[in-house]
Amino acid sequence: MAGLISPALALAFYLVFVLLEVPLSWRVLGFFAGVFAMAAAMSWAHGGQMTIVLLVGSGAVFVPGLIGWAAGSAFRPGHWWE
């Protein structure tokens, strides 16, 4: 749910959950890095309006990315929820 507000907030929540409950996943951190890199590329393409693009554009990349990750995980070998 935090990702609907801001991917940065979602990253903060993920790091808190890592500290309290779950092991660190490099795939999840790679996903966050990809989202922020794509948002930075969109910011550069729009004349350097970094603040607006990181707040709005990263959310526009984050949520569809999560949906794609969830849909793609059903076709990977192993358990679908991993």
PDB file with one MODEL, atoms N, CA, C and O in Angstrom:
MODEL        1
ATOM      1  N   MET A   1       0.821  -1.199   0.000  1.00  0.00           N
ATOM      2  CA  MET A   1       0.000   0.000   0.000  1.00  0.00           C
ATOM      3  C   MET A   1       0.859   1.254   0.000  1.00  0.00           C
ATOM      4  O   MET A   1       0.481   2.265  -0.591  1.00  0.00           O
ATOM      5  N   ALA A   2       2.002   1.196   0.654  1.00  0.00           N
ATOM      6  CA  ALA A   2       2.861   2.377   0.698  1.00  0.00           C
ATOM      7  C   ALA A   2       3.363   2.738  -0.686  1.00  0.00           C
ATOM      8  O   ALA A   2       3.644   3.906  -0.955  1.00  0.00           O
ATOM      9  N   GLY A   3       3.482   1.747  -1.578  1.00  0.00           N
ATOM     10  CA  GLY A   3       3.937   2.009  -2.938  1.00  0.00           C
ATOM     11  C   GLY A   3       2.961   2.832  -3.742  1.00  0.00           C
ATOM     12  O   GLY A   3       3.352   3.488  -4.707  1.00  0.00           O
ATOM     13  N   LEU A   4       1.687   2.811  -3.360  1.00  0.00           N
ATOM     14  CA  LEU A   4       0.714   3.656  -4.047  1.00  0.00           C
ATOM     15  C   LEU A   4       0.942   5.120  -3.713  1.00  0.00           C
ATOM     16  O   LEU A   4       0.616   5.998  -4.512  1.00  0.00           O
ATOM     17  N   ILE A   5       1.493   5.387  -2.551  1.00  0.00           N
ATOM     18  CA  ILE A   5       1.779   6.762  -2.150  1.00  0.00           C
ATOM     19  C   ILE A   5       3.130   7.200  -2.691  1.00  0.00           C
ATOM     20  O   ILE A   5       3.243   8.244  -3.334  1.00  0.00           O
ATOM     21  N   SER A   6       4.150   6.399  -2.429  1.00  0.00           N
ATOM     22  CA  SER A   6       5.496   6.741  -2.869  1.00  0.00           C
ATOM     23  C   SER A   6       6.386   5.494  -2.808  1.00  0.00           C
ATOM     24  O   SER A   6       6.382   4.779  -1.806  1.00  0.00           O
ATOM     25  N   PRO A   7       7.140   5.235  -3.866  1.00  0.00           N
ATOM     26  CA  PRO A   7       8.094   4.123  -3.809  1.00  0.00           C
ATOM     27  C   PRO A   7       9.161   4.319  -2.731  1.00  0.00           C
ATOM     28  O   PRO A   7       9.648   3.344  -2.160  1.00  0.00           O
ATOM     29  N   ALA A   8       9.523   5.563  -2.449  1.00  0.00           N
ATOM     30  CA  ALA A   8      10.501   5.811  -1.384  1.00  0.00           C
ATOM     31  C   ALA A   8       9.927   5.376  -0.032  1.00  0.00           C
ATOM     32  O   ALA A   8      10.642   4.818   0.802  1.00  0.00           O
ATOM     33  N   LEU A   9       8.643   5.633   0.176  1.00  0.00           N
ATOM     34  CA  LEU A   9       7.988   5.190   1.400  1.00  0.00           C
ATOM     35  C   LEU A   9       7.906   3.666   1.438  1.00  0.00           C
ATOM     36  O   LEU A   9       8.091   3.056   2.492  1.00  0.00           O
ATOM     37  N   ALA A  10       7.628   3.055   0.290  1.00  0.00           N
ATOM     38  CA  ALA A  10       7.598   1.594   0.218  1.00  0.00           C
ATOM     39  C   ALA A  10       8.967   1.002   0.532  1.00  0.00           C
ATOM     40  O   ALA A  10       9.056  -0.025   1.205  1.00  0.00           O
ATOM     41  N   LEU A  11      10.030   1.636   0.054  1.00  0.00           N
ATOM     42  CA  LEU A  11      11.387   1.176   0.358  1.00  0.00           C
ATOM     43  C   LEU A  11      11.667   1.285   1.854  1.00  0.00           C
ATOM     44  O   LEU A  11      12.273   0.389   2.441  1.00  0.00           O
ATOM     45  N   ALA A  12      11.229   2.373   2.467  1.00  0.00           N
ATOM     46  CA  ALA A  12      11.427   2.531   3.907  1.00  0.00           C
ATOM     47  C   ALA A  12      10.693   1.441   4.678  1.00  0.00           C
ATOM     48  O   ALA A  12      11.241   0.870   5.620  1.00  0.00           O
ATOM     49  N   PHE A  13       9.452   1.150   4.281  1.00  0.00           N
ATOM     50  CA  PHE A  13       8.698   0.077   4.937  1.00  0.00           C
ATOM     51  C   PHE A  13       9.373  -1.267   4.719  1.00  0.00           C
ATOM     52  O   PHE A  13       9.439  -2.083   5.638  1.00  0.00           O
ATOM     53  N   TYR A  14       9.878  -1.507   3.505  1.00  0.00           N
ATOM     54  CA  TYR A  14      10.550  -2.779   3.235  1.00  0.00           C
ATOM     55  C   TYR A  14      11.770  -2.943   4.136  1.00  0.00           C
ATOM     56  O   TYR A  14      11.995  -4.020   4.688  1.00  0.00           O
ATOM     57  N   LEU A  15      12.550  -1.886   4.286  1.00  0.00           N
ATOM     58  CA  LEU A  15      13.739  -1.975   5.129  1.00  0.00           C
ATOM     59  C   LEU A  15      13.373  -2.213   6.591  1.00  0.00           C
ATOM     60  O   LEU A  15      14.092  -2.920   7.297  1.00  0.00           O
ATOM     61  N   VAL A  16      12.269  -1.636   7.052  1.00  0.00           N
ATOM     62  CA  VAL A  16      11.809  -1.903   8.416  1.00  0.00           C
ATOM     63  C   VAL A  16      11.410  -3.370   8.551  1.00  0.00           C
ATOM     64  O   VAL A  16      11.748  -4.018   9.542  1.00  0.00           O
ATOM     65  N   PHE A  17      10.684  -3.901   7.547  1.00  0.00           N
ATOM     66  CA  PHE A  17      10.302  -5.314   7.597  1.00  0.00           C
ATOM     67  C   PHE A  17      11.520  -6.224   7.553  1.00  0.00           C
ATOM     68  O   PHE A  17      11.532  -7.279   8.187  1.00  0.00           O
ATOM     69  N   VAL A  18      12.545  -5.821   6.808  1.00  0.00           N
ATOM     70  CA  VAL A  18      13.787  -6.612   6.769  1.00  0.00           C
ATOM     71  C   VAL A  18      14.423  -6.661   8.149  1.00  0.00           C
ATOM     72  O   VAL A  18      14.900  -7.709   8.585  1.00  0.00           O
ATOM     73  N   LEU A  19      14.425  -5.532   8.826  1.00  0.00           N
ATOM     74  CA  LEU A  19      15.019  -5.501  10.167  1.00  0.00           C
ATOM     75  C   LEU A  19      14.221  -6.334  11.160  1.00  0.00           C
ATOM     76  O   LEU A  19      14.799  -6.911  12.081  1.00  0.00           O
ATOM     77  N   LEU A  20      12.901  -6.409  10.989  1.00  0.00           N
ATOM     78  CA  LEU A  20      12.065  -7.063  11.987  1.00  0.00           C
ATOM     79  C   LEU A  20      11.681  -8.502  11.658  1.00  0.00           C
ATOM     80  O   LEU A  20      11.608  -9.336  12.560  1.00  0.00           O
ATOM     81  N   GLU A  21      11.429  -8.815  10.360  1.00  0.00           N
ATOM     82  CA  GLU A  21      10.811 -10.097  10.077  1.00  0.00           C
ATOM     83  C   GLU A  21      11.442 -10.930   8.975  1.00  0.00           C
ATOM     84  O   GLU A  21      11.706 -12.114   9.185  1.00  0.00           O
ATOM     85  N   VAL A  22      11.689 -10.361   7.827  1.00  0.00           N
ATOM     86  CA  VAL A  22      12.045 -11.147   6.641  1.00  0.00           C
ATOM     87  C   VAL A  22      13.521 -10.968   6.298  1.00  0.00           C
ATOM     88  O   VAL A  22      14.119  -9.955   6.661  1.00  0.00           O
ATOM     89  N   PRO A  23      14.113 -11.937   5.603  1.00  0.00           N
ATOM     90  CA  PRO A  23      15.508 -11.755   5.163  1.00  0.00           C
ATOM     91  C   PRO A  23      15.582 -10.778   3.989  1.00  0.00           C
ATOM     92  O   PRO A  23      14.614 -10.604   3.249  1.00  0.00           O
ATOM     93  N   LEU A  24      16.718 -10.160   3.836  1.00  0.00           N
ATOM     94  CA  LEU A  24      16.951  -9.195   2.769  1.00  0.00           C
ATOM     95  C   LEU A  24      16.964  -9.904   1.418  1.00  0.00           C
ATOM     96  O   LEU A  24      17.601 -10.946   1.266  1.00  0.00           O
ATOM     97  N   SER A  25      16.272  -9.345   0.454  1.00  0.00           N
ATOM     98  CA  SER A  25      16.234  -9.915  -0.889  1.00  0.00           C
ATOM     99  C   SER A  25      16.901  -8.938  -1.856  1.00  0.00           C
ATOM    100  O   SER A  25      16.478  -7.788  -1.980  1.00  0.00           O
ATOM    101  N   TRP A  26      17.942  -9.405  -2.535  1.00  0.00           N
ATOM    102  CA  TRP A  26      18.628  -8.555  -3.504  1.00  0.00           C
ATOM    103  C   TRP A  26      17.757  -8.299  -4.720  1.00  0.00           C
ATOM    104  O   TRP A  26      17.916  -7.280  -5.393  1.00  0.00           O
ATOM    105  N   ARG A  27      16.838  -9.212  -5.011  1.00  0.00           N
ATOM    106  CA  ARG A  27      15.917  -8.999  -6.134  1.00  0.00           C
ATOM    107  C   ARG A  27      14.978  -7.837  -5.857  1.00  0.00           C
ATOM    108  O   ARG A  27      14.703  -7.030  -6.745  1.00  0.00           O
ATOM    109  N   VAL A  28      14.491  -7.751  -4.640  1.00  0.00           N
ATOM    110  CA  VAL A  28      13.598  -6.647  -4.274  1.00  0.00           C
ATOM    111  C   VAL A  28      14.371  -5.331  -4.307  1.00  0.00           C
ATOM    112  O   VAL A  28      13.868  -4.331  -4.821  1.00  0.00           O
ATOM    113  N   LEU A  29      15.580  -5.322  -3.768  1.00  0.00           N
ATOM    114  CA  LEU A  29      16.383  -4.102  -3.814  1.00  0.00           C
ATOM    115  C   LEU A  29      16.724  -3.718  -5.249  1.00  0.00           C
ATOM    116  O   LEU A  29      16.771  -2.533  -5.580  1.00  0.00           O
ATOM    117  N   GLY A  30      16.961  -4.712  -6.101  1.00  0.00           N
ATOM    118  CA  GLY A  30      17.197  -4.443  -7.520  1.00  0.00           C
ATOM    119  C   GLY A  30      15.979  -3.843  -8.189  1.00  0.00           C
ATOM    120  O   GLY A  30      16.101  -2.968  -9.047  1.00  0.00           O
ATOM    121  N   PHE A  31      14.798  -4.312  -7.797  1.00  0.00           N
ATOM    122  CA  PHE A  31      13.558  -3.742  -8.334  1.00  0.00           C
ATOM    123  C   PHE A  31      13.434  -2.276  -7.944  1.00  0.00           C
ATOM    124  O   PHE A  31      13.113  -1.432  -8.781  1.00  0.00           O
ATOM    125  N   PHE A  32      13.689  -1.970  -6.670  1.00  0.00           N
ATOM    126  CA  PHE A  32      13.640  -0.574  -6.228  1.00  0.00           C
ATOM    127  C   PHE A  32      14.674   0.270  -6.973  1.00  0.00           C
ATOM    128  O   PHE A  32      14.379   1.395  -7.376  1.00  0.00           O
ATOM    129  N   ALA A  33      15.875  -0.261  -7.156  1.00  0.00           N
ATOM    130  CA  ALA A  33      16.910   0.475  -7.889  1.00  0.00           C
ATOM    131  C   ALA A  33      16.474   0.724  -9.328  1.00  0.00           C
ATOM    132  O   ALA A  33      16.708   1.805  -9.868  1.00  0.00           O
ATOM    133  N   GLY A  34      15.848  -0.256  -9.945  1.00  0.00           N
ATOM    134  CA  GLY A  34      15.357  -0.081 -11.312  1.00  0.00           C
ATOM    135  C   GLY A  34      14.271   0.975 -11.399  1.00  0.00           C
ATOM    136  O   GLY A  34      14.250   1.768 -12.339  1.00  0.00           O
ATOM    137  N   VAL A  35      13.371   0.993 -10.431  1.00  0.00           N
ATOM    138  CA  VAL A  35      12.305   2.004 -10.408  1.00  0.00           C
ATOM    139  C   VAL A  35      12.902   3.397 -10.287  1.00  0.00           C
ATOM    140  O   VAL A  35      12.517   4.306 -11.022  1.00  0.00           O
ATOM    141  N   PHE A  36      13.842   3.567  -9.361  1.00  0.00           N
ATOM    142  CA  PHE A  36      14.414   4.895  -9.168  1.00  0.00           C
ATOM    143  C   PHE A  36      15.300   5.304 -10.344  1.00  0.00           C
ATOM    144  O   PHE A  36      15.372   6.486 -10.678  1.00  0.00           O
ATOM    145  N   ALA A  37      15.972   4.345 -10.971  1.00  0.00           N
ATOM    146  CA  ALA A  37      16.770   4.658 -12.158  1.00  0.00           C
ATOM    147  C   ALA A  37      15.882   5.074 -13.324  1.00  0.00           C
ATOM    148  O   ALA A  37      16.212   6.005 -14.058  1.00  0.00           O
ATOM    149  N   MET A  38      14.758   4.387 -13.494  1.00  0.00           N
ATOM    150  CA  MET A  38      13.838   4.757 -14.568  1.00  0.00           C
ATOM    151  C   MET A  38      13.218   6.127 -14.302  1.00  0.00           C
ATOM    152  O   MET A  38      13.033   6.913 -15.231  1.00  0.00           O
ATOM    153  N   ALA A  39      12.899   6.414 -13.056  1.00  0.00           N
ATOM    154  CA  ALA A  39      12.357   7.730 -12.714  1.00  0.00           C
ATOM    155  C   ALA A  39      13.400   8.818 -12.941  1.00  0.00           C
ATOM    156  O   ALA A  39      13.058   9.909 -13.397  1.00  0.00           O
ATOM    157  N   ALA A  40      14.663   8.542 -12.633  1.00  0.00           N
ATOM    158  CA  ALA A  40      15.721   9.521 -12.885  1.00  0.00           C
ATOM    159  C   ALA A  40      15.902   9.750 -14.385  1.00  0.00           C
ATOM    160  O   ALA A  40      16.151  10.875 -14.817  1.00  0.00           O
ATOM    161  N   ALA A  41      15.775   8.679 -15.181  1.00  0.00           N
ATOM    162  CA  ALA A  41      15.862   8.829 -16.640  1.00  0.00           C
ATOM    163  C   ALA A  41      14.694   9.658 -17.167  1.00  0.00           C
ATOM    164  O   ALA A  41      14.877  10.484 -18.061  1.00  0.00           O
ATOM    165  N   MET A  42      13.497   9.445 -16.622  1.00  0.00           N
ATOM    166  CA  MET A  42      12.343  10.263 -17.027  1.00  0.00           C
ATOM    167  C   MET A  42      12.548  11.710 -16.623  1.00  0.00           C
ATOM    168  O   MET A  42      12.162  12.618 -17.359  1.00  0.00           O
ATOM    169  N   SER A  43      13.146  11.938 -15.467  1.00  0.00           N
ATOM    170  CA  SER A  43      13.420  13.293 -15.014  1.00  0.00           C
ATOM    171  C   SER A  43      14.400  13.992 -15.945  1.00  0.00           C
ATOM    172  O   SER A  43      14.215  15.157 -16.296  1.00  0.00           O
ATOM    173  N   TRP A  44      15.435  13.277 -16.339  1.00  0.00           N
ATOM    174  CA  TRP A  44      16.418  13.840 -17.259  1.00  0.00           C
ATOM    175  C   TRP A  44      15.768  14.169 -18.601  1.00  0.00           C
ATOM    176  O   TRP A  44      16.074  15.196 -19.206  1.00  0.00           O
ATOM    177  N   ALA A  45      14.875  13.303 -19.063  1.00  0.00           N
ATOM    178  CA  ALA A  45      14.202  13.521 -20.344  1.00  0.00           C
ATOM    179  C   ALA A  45      13.232  14.698 -20.283  1.00  0.00           C
ATOM    180  O   ALA A  45      12.917  15.288 -21.317  1.00  0.00           O
ATOM    181  N   HIS A  46      12.759  15.046 -19.102  1.00  0.00           N
ATOM    182  CA  HIS A  46      11.815  16.156 -18.964  1.00  0.00           C
ATOM    183  C   HIS A  46      12.484  17.425 -18.456  1.00  0.00           C
ATOM    184  O   HIS A  46      11.860  18.226 -17.759  1.00  0.00           O
ATOM    185  N   GLY A  47      13.706  17.601 -18.791  1.00  0.00           N
ATOM    186  CA  GLY A  47      14.388  18.854 -18.467  1.00  0.00           C
ATOM    187  C   GLY A  47      14.864  18.981 -17.043  1.00  0.00           C
ATOM    188  O   GLY A  47      15.064  20.097 -16.564  1.00  0.00           O
ATOM    189  N   GLY A  48      15.051  17.885 -16.353  1.00  0.00           N
ATOM    190  CA  GLY A  48      15.632  17.920 -15.021  1.00  0.00           C
ATOM    191  C   GLY A  48      14.678  18.281 -13.911  1.00  0.00           C
ATOM    192  O   GLY A  48      15.120  18.742 -12.858  1.00  0.00           O
ATOM    193  N   GLN A  49      13.400  18.092 -14.098  1.00  0.00           N
ATOM    194  CA  GLN A  49      12.440  18.372 -13.040  1.00  0.00           C
ATOM    195  C   GLN A  49      12.377  17.175 -12.093  1.00  0.00           C
ATOM    196  O   GLN A  49      11.370  16.472 -12.012  1.00  0.00           O
ATOM    197  N   MET A  50      13.463  16.971 -11.392  1.00  0.00           N
ATOM    198  CA  MET A  50      13.682  15.760 -10.609  1.00  0.00           C
ATOM    199  C   MET A  50      12.626  15.554  -9.520  1.00  0.00           C
ATOM    200  O   MET A  50      12.147  14.433  -9.348  1.00  0.00           O
ATOM    201  N   THR A  51      12.261  16.569  -8.802  1.00  0.00           N
ATOM    202  CA  THR A  51      11.344  16.398  -7.676  1.00  0.00           C
ATOM    203  C   THR A  51       9.981  15.915  -8.134  1.00  0.00           C
ATOM    204  O   THR A  51       9.437  14.963  -7.574  1.00  0.00           O
ATOM    205  N   ILE A  52       9.432  16.553  -9.132  1.00  0.00           N
ATOM    206  CA  ILE A  52       8.096  16.179  -9.605  1.00  0.00           C
ATOM    207  C   ILE A  52       8.102  14.776 -10.192  1.00  0.00           C
ATOM    208  O   ILE A  52       7.207  13.980  -9.909  1.00  0.00           O
ATOM    209  N   VAL A  53       9.094  14.473 -10.999  1.00  0.00           N
ATOM    210  CA  VAL A  53       9.130  13.167 -11.645  1.00  0.00           C
ATOM    211  C   VAL A  53       9.373  12.059 -10.633  1.00  0.00           C
ATOM    212  O   VAL A  53       8.774  10.989 -10.743  1.00  0.00           O
ATOM    213  N   LEU A  54      10.237  12.288  -9.650  1.00  0.00           N
ATOM    214  CA  LEU A  54      10.477  11.253  -8.647  1.00  0.00           C
ATOM    215  C   LEU A  54       9.250  11.016  -7.775  1.00  0.00           C
ATOM    216  O   LEU A  54       9.016   9.896  -7.321  1.00  0.00           O
ATOM    217  N   LEU A  55       8.470  12.059  -7.541  1.00  0.00           N
ATOM    218  CA  LEU A  55       7.268  11.875  -6.735  1.00  0.00           C
ATOM    219  C   LEU A  55       6.140  11.223  -7.525  1.00  0.00           C
ATOM    220  O   LEU A  55       5.455  10.341  -7.008  1.00  0.00           O
ATOM    221  N   VAL A  56       5.940  11.643  -8.758  1.00  0.00           N
ATOM    222  CA  VAL A  56       4.821  11.147  -9.551  1.00  0.00           C
ATOM    223  C   VAL A  56       5.252  10.009 -10.473  1.00  0.00           C
ATOM    224  O   VAL A  56       4.595   8.970 -10.534  1.00  0.00           O
ATOM    225  N   GLY A  57       6.344  10.206 -11.180  1.00  0.00           N
ATOM    226  CA  GLY A  57       6.782   9.227 -12.172  1.00  0.00           C
ATOM    227  C   GLY A  57       7.228   7.915 -11.569  1.00  0.00           C
ATOM    228  O   GLY A  57       6.990   6.856 -12.149  1.00  0.00           O
ATOM    229  N   SER A  58       7.872   7.966 -10.414  1.00  0.00           N
ATOM    230  CA  SER A  58       8.316   6.711  -9.817  1.00  0.00           C
ATOM    231  C   SER A  58       7.125   5.875  -9.368  1.00  0.00           C
ATOM    232  O   SER A  58       7.183   4.646  -9.417  1.00  0.00           O
ATOM    233  N   GLY A  59       6.056   6.515  -8.934  1.00  0.00           N
ATOM    234  CA  GLY A  59       4.844   5.775  -8.592  1.00  0.00           C
ATOM    235  C   GLY A  59       4.194   5.161  -9.821  1.00  0.00           C
ATOM    236  O   GLY A  59       3.615   4.076  -9.763  1.00  0.00           O
ATOM    237  N   ALA A  60       4.303   5.882 -10.944  1.00  0.00           N
ATOM    238  CA  ALA A  60       3.732   5.373 -12.193  1.00  0.00           C
ATOM    239  C   ALA A  60       4.529   4.177 -12.718  1.00  0.00           C
ATOM    240  O   ALA A  60       3.999   3.379 -13.490  1.00  0.00           O
ATOM    241  N   VAL A  61       5.773   4.045 -12.317  1.00  0.00           N
ATOM    242  CA  VAL A  61       6.598   2.906 -12.710  1.00  0.00           C
ATOM    243  C   VAL A  61       6.477   1.779 -11.687  1.00  0.00           C
ATOM    244  O   VAL A  61       6.496   0.604 -12.051  1.00  0.00           O
ATOM    245  N   PHE A  62       6.355   2.133 -10.423  1.00  0.00           N
ATOM    246  CA  PHE A  62       6.388   1.165  -9.332  1.00  0.00           C
ATOM    247  C   PHE A  62       5.193   0.208  -9.349  1.00  0.00           C
ATOM    248  O   PHE A  62       5.373  -1.009  -9.306  1.00  0.00           O
ATOM    249  N   VAL A  63       3.997   0.745  -9.409  1.00  0.00           N
ATOM    250  CA  VAL A  63       2.794  -0.093  -9.304  1.00  0.00           C
ATOM    251  C   VAL A  63       2.668  -1.046 -10.493  1.00  0.00           C
ATOM    252  O   VAL A  63       2.447  -2.238 -10.276  1.00  0.00           O
ATOM    253  N   PRO A  64       2.798  -0.578 -11.748  1.00  0.00           N
ATOM    254  CA  PRO A  64       2.762  -1.552 -12.850  1.00  0.00           C
ATOM    255  C   PRO A  64       3.912  -2.560 -12.792  1.00  0.00           C
ATOM    256  O   PRO A  64       3.764  -3.708 -13.211  1.00  0.00           O
ATOM    257  N   GLY A  65       5.053  -2.122 -12.271  1.00  0.00           N
ATOM    258  CA  GLY A  65       6.176  -3.049 -12.110  1.00  0.00           C
ATOM    259  C   GLY A  65       5.862  -4.161 -11.133  1.00  0.00           C
ATOM    260  O   GLY A  65       6.213  -5.317 -11.368  1.00  0.00           O
ATOM    261  N   LEU A  66       5.202  -3.820 -10.035  1.00  0.00           N
ATOM    262  CA  LEU A  66       4.795  -4.842  -9.072  1.00  0.00           C
ATOM    263  C   LEU A  66       3.777  -5.800  -9.670  1.00  0.00           C
ATOM    264  O   LEU A  66       3.842  -7.006  -9.432  1.00  0.00           O
ATOM    265  N   ILE A  67       2.843  -5.273 -10.440  1.00  0.00           N
ATOM    266  CA  ILE A  67       1.844  -6.122 -11.092  1.00  0.00           C
ATOM    267  C   ILE A  67       2.526  -7.069 -12.078  1.00  0.00           C
ATOM    268  O   ILE A  67       2.191  -8.251 -12.142  1.00  0.00           O
ATOM    269  N   GLY A  68       3.482  -6.547 -12.844  1.00  0.00           N
ATOM    270  CA  GLY A  68       4.218  -7.387 -13.779  1.00  0.00           C
ATOM    271  C   GLY A  68       5.047  -8.436 -13.075  1.00  0.00           C
ATOM    272  O   GLY A  68       5.127  -9.574 -13.536  1.00  0.00           O
ATOM    273  N   TRP A  69       5.668  -8.071 -11.960  1.00  0.00           N
ATOM    274  CA  TRP A  69       6.454  -9.023 -11.189  1.00  0.00           C
ATOM    275  C   TRP A  69       5.552 -10.150 -10.674  1.00  0.00           C
ATOM    276  O   TRP A  69       5.909 -11.326 -10.753  1.00  0.00           O
ATOM    277  N   ALA A  70       4.388  -9.780 -10.150  1.00  0.00           N
ATOM    278  CA  ALA A  70       3.469 -10.793  -9.628  1.00  0.00           C
ATOM    279  C   ALA A  70       2.953 -11.704 -10.741  1.00  0.00           C
ATOM    280  O   ALA A  70       2.851 -12.916 -10.552  1.00  0.00           O
ATOM    281  N   ALA A  71       2.631 -11.131 -11.892  1.00  0.00           N
ATOM    282  CA  ALA A  71       2.148 -11.945 -13.009  1.00  0.00           C
ATOM    283  C   ALA A  71       3.264 -12.844 -13.547  1.00  0.00           C
ATOM    284  O   ALA A  71       3.017 -14.003 -13.880  1.00  0.00           O
ATOM    285  N   GLY A  72       4.471 -12.324 -13.631  1.00  0.00           N
ATOM    286  CA  GLY A  72       5.596 -13.100 -14.137  1.00  0.00           C
ATOM    287  C   GLY A  72       6.031 -14.204 -13.196  1.00  0.00           C
ATOM    288  O   GLY A  72       6.557 -15.225 -13.639  1.00  0.00           O
ATOM    289  N   SER A  73       5.817 -14.011 -11.892  1.00  0.00           N
ATOM    290  CA  SER A  73       6.244 -15.027 -10.936  1.00  0.00           C
ATOM    291  C   SER A  73       5.439 -16.306 -11.074  1.00  0.00           C
ATOM    292  O   SER A  73       5.902 -17.370 -10.665  1.00  0.00           O
ATOM    293  N   ALA A  74       4.244 -16.224 -11.643  1.00  0.00           N
ATOM    294  CA  ALA A  74       3.439 -17.431 -11.846  1.00  0.00           C
ATOM    295  C   ALA A  74       4.060 -18.342 -12.901  1.00  0.00           C
ATOM    296  O   ALA A  74       3.785 -19.541 -12.919  1.00  0.00           O
ATOM    297  N   PHE A  75       4.891 -17.788 -13.778  1.00  0.00           N
ATOM    298  CA  PHE A  75       5.483 -18.567 -14.855  1.00  0.00           C
ATOM    299  C   PHE A  75       6.924 -18.982 -14.584  1.00  0.00           C
ATOM    300  O   PHE A  75       7.515 -19.715 -15.377  1.00  0.00           O
ATOM    301  N   ARG A  76       7.499 -18.521 -13.470  1.00  0.00           N
ATOM    302  CA  ARG A  76       8.850 -18.933 -13.108  1.00  0.00           C
ATOM    303  C   ARG A  76       8.810 -20.287 -12.412  1.00  0.00           C
ATOM    304  O   ARG A  76       7.815 -20.621 -11.769  1.00  0.00           O
ATOM    305  N   PRO A  77       9.867 -21.063 -12.529  1.00  0.00           N
ATOM    306  CA  PRO A  77       9.879 -22.351 -11.819  1.00  0.00           C
ATOM    307  C   PRO A  77       9.961 -22.128 -10.307  1.00  0.00           C
ATOM    308  O   PRO A  77      10.470 -21.108  -9.844  1.00  0.00           O
ATOM    309  N   GLY A  78       9.469 -23.067  -9.575  1.00  0.00           N
ATOM    310  CA  GLY A  78       9.468 -22.952  -8.116  1.00  0.00           C
ATOM    311  C   GLY A  78       8.113 -22.487  -7.628  1.00  0.00           C
ATOM    312  O   GLY A  78       7.115 -22.569  -8.345  1.00  0.00           O
ATOM    313  N   HIS A  79       8.090 -22.005  -6.416  1.00  0.00           N
ATOM    314  CA  HIS A  79       6.835 -21.545  -5.831  1.00  0.00           C
ATOM    315  C   HIS A  79       6.463 -20.195  -6.410  1.00  0.00           C
ATOM    316  O   HIS A  79       7.332 -19.338  -6.572  1.00  0.00           O
ATOM    317  N   TRP A  80       5.196 -19.984  -6.726  1.00  0.00           N
ATOM    318  CA  TRP A  80       4.770 -18.753  -7.388  1.00  0.00           C
ATOM    319  C   TRP A  80       4.860 -17.532  -6.488  1.00  0.00           C
ATOM    320  O   TRP A  80       4.938 -16.413  -6.995  1.00  0.00           O
ATOM    321  N   TRP A  81       4.852 -17.703  -5.169  1.00  0.00           N
ATOM    322  CA  TRP A  81       4.860 -16.551  -4.287  1.00  0.00           C
ATOM    323  C   TRP A  81       6.264 -16.060  -3.945  1.00  0.00           C
ATOM    324  O   TRP A  81       6.411 -15.091  -3.200  1.00  0.00           O
ATOM    325  N   GLU A  82       7.296 -16.711  -4.475  1.00  0.00           N
ATOM    326  CA  GLU A  82       8.668 -16.299  -4.162  1.00  0.00           C
ATOM    327  C   GLU A  82       9.117 -15.214  -5.109  1.00  0.00           C
ATOM    328  O   GLU A  82      10.246 -14.733  -5.008  1.00  0.00           O
TER     329      GLU A  82
ENDMDL
END
